[in-house]
Amino acid sequence: MVMMLLANLTGIVISIFIGYIVFRFLSKSSLIHFLKKWWRSLEEKCYVYQFYKVPKFNEHLQENQLHRKVYVYLNSLPGMEDSDFTNLYSGNKSAEINLVLDSNQVVLDDFLGARLYWKNEETSSRSLILKIRKKDKRRILVPYLQHIHTVFDDIEQKRKEVRLFVNVDTELQRNGRWRSIPFTHPATMDTVVMDTDLKNKIKSDLENFLKSKQYYHRLGRVWKRSYLLYGPSGTGKSTFIAAIAKFLHYDVYEFDLNKIADDSDLKFLMLQTSNKSLIVIEDLDRYLNAKSTTVSFPGISNFMDGIFSCCGEERVMVFTMNSKENLDPTIIRPGRVDVHIHFPLCDFSGFKILASSHLGLKDHKLFPQVEEIFQIGASLSPAEIGEIMISNRTSPNRAIKTVISALHSNNASRVARRLSGSVSGRGSEELDCKSGLFGRENTNPMKEFKNLYGFLRNKSSRKASIDFDAVERENQNPNPNPDPNSNSSHQS
């Protein structure tokens, strides 16, 4: 009995194994493909279909733009790879390969649960034929054609060469007020040095904006978005503008307010910008504080949210400032500026991002020393630290040591300024990198004097080439005076 069971089990196992081998063989042969094609043909005979022809030329022998849009759309479908026969062509880039429809090729598409068939009919009329089930026609035909338009616009936008436009003086307006060049800035959202969570929020905000045309119109609002980038020089505001332009594939229109005659001229320039563009004014606070007589405060306010700012859609407006503290708050109120983004001086987390991107370092034995210097208040701009790393990219160790030296020098200057302000009795105003706000800070003159004296004493004992091992020892034991009275006064 046991032997019979074992024999039966052995037979079952062998049958399963043979069946698996046969299935694997058939799945890689043309038989399965034939069966699928036969079943699909049988299924199609059970439905009634409606056919639509999209000819390449109209009755006046002019190109039918719908044919061009559908052709571009079909060539972008993943189903092109599953088709029986497709042409391969080299793209504009050296390693780019494009799939292109062949004559009489059939491409399958799915939309809202319906199956649609396209055939590239290479007859004298050169048409694209759409086959759709009649029961699905009323439900999906119109939204499907709208979907094709949207996808085509997105593809064309990404293919478009992004350009940078700058305005010229009124005397040079013979060929228009805007001059343009290809925008070839290499910055992208991936290369921008910024907190990852903040960067992802901005990318999400931009992506939501691109999809929100109907939402804005339902609210009765113009489809545009405005950003304020503020922070000290060298913190990456202009680079971030370039990254936004590359992310959106928008042309950039940079307004030079010094080359604009008056408020009317500003409106005229605004009317000459195109949809899907990035409208940029840099250093707006400097221009407003200069109290220029060319473009007025109301003129700039109307530029940001007035009637003329609404003469175009799908635009992103970007304004940069070093600080927004001394500005009239109405210029940056909600409605004129939607999103405020602070670009602070570099902190330790920013330094680590720069070290990773510029030097390929995730960690280093000198990182704790760098963090300690940042914690006592030393700071540099990302541009300054980035330039040090670029200049010393062949020696990461030297690069970090040079950053440490620069941070020490910055800290000495900061302490000296505070000491000078304390002695004069005027206090000190310093930019808070975290909050972006100015605030008065109570300082102890004797404490500041001791900090400055200790730093200068350490510095004077070094040679021209700084001994970083000595610096590290001094940082680990910052108070060389063992007098307990001195320690208590220093910590008070």
WOZIDA-V741538 format. One record per residue. N is the residue number from 1. RES is the residue in three letters. SS is DSSP state (hx for helix, st for strand, lp for the rest). BURIAL is b if it has 9 or more other C-alpha atoms within 8 Angstrom, else e. Layout:
{{N,RES,SS,BURIAL} {N,RES,SS,BURIAL}}
//
This chain:
{{1,MET,lp,e} {2,VAL,hx,e} {3,MET,hx,e} {4,MET,hx,e} {5,LEU,hx,e} {6,LEU,hx,e} {7,ALA,hx,e} {8,ASN,hx,e} {9,LEU,hx,e} {10,THR,hx,e} {11,GLY,hx,e} {12,ILE,hx,e} {13,VAL,hx,e} {14,ILE,hx,e} {15,SER,hx,e} {16,ILE,hx,e} {17,PHE,hx,e} {18,ILE,hx,e} {19,GLY,hx,e} {20,TYR,hx,e} {21,ILE,hx,e} {22,VAL,hx,e} {23,PHE,hx,e} {24,ARG,hx,e} {25,PHE,hx,e} {26,LEU,hx,b} {27,SER,hx,b} {28,LYS,lp,e} {29,SER,lp,e} {30,SER,hx,e} {31,LEU,hx,e} {32,ILE,hx,b} {33,HIS,hx,e} {34,PHE,hx,e} {35,LEU,hx,e} {36,LYS,hx,e} {37,LYS,hx,e} {38,TRP,hx,e} {39,TRP,hx,e} {40,ARG,hx,e} {41,SER,hx,e} {42,LEU,hx,e} {43,GLU,hx,e} {44,GLU,hx,e} {45,LYS,lp,e} {46,CYS,lp,e} {47,TYR,lp,e} {48,VAL,lp,e} {49,TYR,st,e} {50,GLN,st,b} {51,PHE,st,e} {52,TYR,st,e} {53,LYS,st,e} {54,VAL,st,b} {55,PRO,st,b} {56,LYS,lp,b} {57,PHE,st,b} {58,ASN,lp,b} {59,GLU,lp,e} {60,HIS,lp,e} {61,LEU,lp,e} {62,GLN,lp,e} {63,GLU,st,e} {64,ASN,lp,b} {65,GLN,hx,e} {66,LEU,hx,e} {67,HIS,hx,b} {68,ARG,hx,b} {69,LYS,hx,b} {70,VAL,hx,b} {71,TYR,hx,b} {72,VAL,hx,b} {73,TYR,hx,b} {74,LEU,hx,b} {75,ASN,hx,b} {76,SER,lp,e} {77,LEU,lp,e} {78,PRO,hx,e} {79,GLY,hx,b} {80,MET,hx,b} {81,GLU,hx,e} {82,ASP,hx,e} {83,SER,lp,b} {84,ASP,lp,e} {85,PHE,lp,e} {86,THR,lp,b} {87,ASN,st,e} {88,LEU,st,e} {89,TYR,st,e} {90,SER,st,b} {91,GLY,lp,b} {92,ASN,lp,e} {93,LYS,lp,e} {94,SER,lp,e} {95,ALA,lp,e} {96,GLU,lp,e} {97,ILE,st,e} {98,ASN,st,e} {99,LEU,st,b} {100,VAL,st,b} {101,LEU,lp,b} {102,ASP,lp,b} {103,SER,lp,e} {104,ASN,lp,e} {105,GLN,lp,b} {106,VAL,st,b} {107,VAL,st,b} {108,LEU,st,b} {109,ASP,st,b} {110,ASP,st,e} {111,PHE,st,b} {112,LEU,lp,e} {113,GLY,lp,e} {114,ALA,st,e} {115,ARG,st,b} {116,LEU,st,b} {117,TYR,st,b} {118,TRP,st,b} {119,LYS,st,b} {120,ASN,st,b} {121,GLU,st,b} {122,GLU,lp,b} {123,THR,lp,e} {124,SER,lp,e} {125,SER,lp,e} {126,ARG,lp,b} {127,SER,st,b} {128,LEU,st,b} {129,ILE,st,b} {130,LEU,st,b} {131,LYS,st,b} {132,ILE,st,b} {133,ARG,st,b} {134,LYS,hx,b} {135,LYS,hx,e} {136,ASP,hx,b} {137,LYS,hx,b} {138,ARG,hx,e} {139,ARG,hx,e} {140,ILE,hx,b} {141,LEU,hx,b} {142,VAL,hx,e} {143,PRO,hx,e} {144,TYR,hx,b} {145,LEU,hx,e} {146,GLN,hx,e} {147,HIS,hx,e} {148,ILE,hx,b} {149,HIS,hx,b} {150,THR,hx,e} {151,VAL,hx,b} {152,PHE,hx,b} {153,ASP,hx,e} {154,ASP,hx,e} {155,ILE,hx,e} {156,GLU,hx,e} {157,GLN,hx,b} {158,LYS,hx,e} {159,ARG,hx,e} {160,LYS,lp,e} {161,GLU,lp,e} {162,VAL,lp,b} {163,ARG,st,b} {164,LEU,st,b} {165,PHE,st,b} {166,VAL,st,b} {167,ASN,st,b} {168,VAL,lp,b} {169,ASP,lp,b} {170,THR,hx,b} {171,GLU,hx,e} {172,LEU,hx,b} {173,GLN,hx,b} {174,ARG,hx,e} {175,ASN,hx,e} {176,GLY,lp,e} {177,ARG,lp,b} {178,TRP,st,e} {179,ARG,st,b} {180,SER,st,e} {181,ILE,st,e} {182,PRO,st,e} {183,PHE,lp,e} {184,THR,lp,e} {185,HIS,lp,e} {186,PRO,lp,e} {187,ALA,lp,b} {188,THR,lp,b} {189,MET,lp,b} {190,ASP,lp,e} {191,THR,lp,e} {192,VAL,lp,b} {193,VAL,lp,e} {194,MET,lp,e} {195,ASP,lp,e} {196,THR,hx,e} {197,ASP,hx,e} {198,LEU,hx,e} {199,LYS,hx,b} {200,ASN,hx,e} {201,LYS,hx,e} {202,ILE,hx,e} {203,LYS,hx,e} {204,SER,hx,e} {205,ASP,hx,e} {206,LEU,hx,b} {207,GLU,hx,e} {208,ASN,hx,e} {209,PHE,hx,b} {210,LEU,hx,e} {211,LYS,lp,e} {212,SER,lp,b} {213,LYS,hx,b} {214,GLN,hx,e} {215,TYR,hx,e} {216,TYR,hx,b} {217,HIS,hx,b} {218,ARG,hx,e} {219,LEU,lp,e} {220,GLY,lp,e} {221,ARG,lp,e} {222,VAL,lp,e} {223,TRP,lp,b} {224,LYS,st,b} {225,ARG,st,b} {226,SER,st,b} {227,TYR,st,b} {228,LEU,st,b} {229,LEU,st,b} {230,TYR,st,b} {231,GLY,lp,b} {232,PRO,lp,b} {233,SER,lp,e} {234,GLY,lp,b} {235,THR,lp,b} {236,GLY,lp,b} {237,LYS,hx,b} {238,SER,hx,e} {239,THR,hx,b} {240,PHE,hx,b} {241,ILE,hx,b} {242,ALA,hx,b} {243,ALA,hx,b} {244,ILE,hx,b} {245,ALA,hx,b} {246,LYS,hx,b} {247,PHE,hx,e} {248,LEU,hx,e} {249,HIS,lp,b} {250,TYR,lp,b} {251,ASP,st,b} {252,VAL,st,b} {253,TYR,st,b} {254,GLU,st,b} {255,PHE,lp,b} {256,ASP,lp,b} {257,LEU,hx,e} {258,ASN,hx,e} {259,LYS,hx,b} {260,ILE,lp,b} {261,ALA,lp,b} {262,ASP,lp,b} {263,ASP,hx,b} {264,SER,hx,e} {265,ASP,hx,b} {266,LEU,hx,b} {267,LYS,hx,b} {268,PHE,hx,e} {269,LEU,hx,b} {270,MET,hx,b} {271,LEU,hx,e} {272,GLN,lp,e} {273,THR,lp,e} {274,SER,lp,e} {275,ASN,lp,e} {276,LYS,lp,b} {277,SER,st,b} {278,LEU,st,b} {279,ILE,st,b} {280,VAL,st,b} {281,ILE,st,b} {282,GLU,lp,b} {283,ASP,lp,b} {284,LEU,hx,b} {285,ASP,hx,b} {286,ARG,hx,e} {287,TYR,hx,b} {288,LEU,hx,b} {289,ASN,hx,e} {290,ALA,lp,e} {291,LYS,lp,e} {292,SER,lp,e} {293,THR,lp,e} {294,THR,lp,b} {295,VAL,lp,b} {296,SER,lp,b} {297,PHE,hx,e} {298,PRO,hx,e} {299,GLY,hx,b} {300,ILE,hx,b} {301,SER,hx,b} {302,ASN,hx,b} {303,PHE,hx,b} {304,MET,hx,b} {305,ASP,hx,b} {306,GLY,lp,b} {307,ILE,lp,e} {308,PHE,hx,b} {309,SER,hx,b} {310,CYS,hx,b} {311,CYS,lp,e} {312,GLY,lp,e} {313,GLU,lp,b} {314,GLU,lp,b} {315,ARG,st,b} {316,VAL,st,b} {317,MET,st,b} {318,VAL,st,b} {319,PHE,st,b} {320,THR,st,b} {321,MET,st,b} {322,ASN,lp,b} {323,SER,lp,b} {324,LYS,lp,e} {325,GLU,lp,e} {326,ASN,lp,e} {327,LEU,lp,b} {328,ASP,lp,e} {329,PRO,hx,e} {330,THR,hx,e} {331,ILE,hx,e} {332,ILE,hx,e} {333,ARG,lp,e} {334,PRO,lp,e} {335,GLY,lp,e} {336,ARG,lp,b} {337,VAL,lp,b} {338,ASP,lp,b} {339,VAL,st,e} {340,HIS,st,b} {341,ILE,st,e} {342,HIS,st,e} {343,PHE,lp,b} {344,PRO,lp,b} {345,LEU,lp,b} {346,CYS,lp,b} {347,ASP,lp,e} {348,PHE,hx,b} {349,SER,hx,e} {350,GLY,hx,b} {351,PHE,hx,b} {352,LYS,hx,b} {353,ILE,hx,b} {354,LEU,hx,b} {355,ALA,hx,b} {356,SER,hx,b} {357,SER,hx,e} {358,HIS,hx,b} {359,LEU,hx,b} {360,GLY,lp,e} {361,LEU,lp,b} {362,LYS,lp,e} {363,ASP,lp,e} {364,HIS,lp,e} {365,LYS,lp,e} {366,LEU,lp,e} {367,PHE,hx,e} {368,PRO,hx,e} {369,GLN,hx,b} {370,VAL,hx,b} {371,GLU,hx,b} {372,GLU,hx,e} {373,ILE,hx,b} {374,PHE,hx,b} {375,GLN,hx,e} {376,ILE,lp,e} {377,GLY,lp,e} {378,ALA,lp,b} {379,SER,lp,b} {380,LEU,lp,b} {381,SER,lp,b} {382,PRO,hx,b} {383,ALA,hx,b} {384,GLU,hx,b} {385,ILE,hx,b} {386,GLY,hx,b} {387,GLU,hx,e} {388,ILE,hx,b} {389,MET,hx,b} {390,ILE,hx,e} {391,SER,hx,e} {392,ASN,lp,b} {393,ARG,lp,b} {394,THR,lp,e} {395,SER,lp,e} {396,PRO,hx,b} {397,ASN,hx,e} {398,ARG,hx,e} {399,ALA,hx,b} {400,ILE,hx,b} {401,LYS,hx,b} {402,THR,hx,b} {403,VAL,hx,b} {404,ILE,hx,b} {405,SER,hx,e} {406,ALA,hx,e} {407,LEU,hx,b} {408,HIS,hx,b} {409,SER,hx,e} {410,ASN,hx,b} {411,ASN,hx,b} {412,ALA,hx,b} {413,SER,hx,e} {414,ARG,hx,b} {415,VAL,hx,b} {416,ALA,hx,b} {417,ARG,hx,b} {418,ARG,hx,b} {419,LEU,hx,b} {420,SER,hx,e} {421,GLY,hx,b} {422,SER,hx,b} {423,VAL,hx,e} {424,SER,hx,e} {425,GLY,lp,e} {426,ARG,lp,e} {427,GLY,lp,b} {428,SER,lp,b} {429,GLU,st,e} {430,GLU,st,e} {431,LEU,st,e} {432,ASP,lp,b} {433,CYS,lp,e} {434,LYS,lp,e} {435,SER,lp,e} {436,GLY,lp,b} {437,LEU,lp,e} {438,PHE,st,b} {439,GLY,st,e} {440,ARG,st,e} {441,GLU,lp,e} {442,ASN,lp,e} {443,THR,lp,b} {444,ASN,lp,e} {445,PRO,hx,b} {446,MET,hx,e} {447,LYS,hx,b} {448,GLU,hx,b} {449,PHE,hx,b} {450,LYS,hx,b} {451,ASN,hx,b} {452,LEU,hx,b} {453,TYR,hx,e} {454,GLY,hx,b} {455,PHE,hx,b} {456,LEU,hx,e} {457,ARG,hx,e} {458,ASN,hx,e} {459,LYS,hx,e} {460,SER,hx,e} {461,SER,lp,e} {462,ARG,lp,b} {463,LYS,lp,e} {464,ALA,lp,e} {465,SER,lp,e} {466,ILE,lp,e} {467,ASP,lp,e} {468,PHE,hx,e} {469,ASP,hx,e} {470,ALA,hx,e} {471,VAL,hx,e} {472,GLU,hx,b} {473,ARG,hx,e} {474,GLU,hx,b} {475,ASN,hx,e} {476,GLN,hx,e} {477,ASN,lp,e} {478,PRO,lp,e} {479,ASN,lp,e} {480,PRO,lp,e} {481,ASN,lp,e} {482,PRO,lp,e} {483,ASP,lp,e} {484,PRO,hx,e} {485,ASN,hx,e} {486,SER,hx,b} {487,ASN,hx,b} {488,SER,hx,e} {489,SER,hx,e} {490,HIS,hx,e} {491,GLN,hx,e} {492,SER,lp,e}}
//
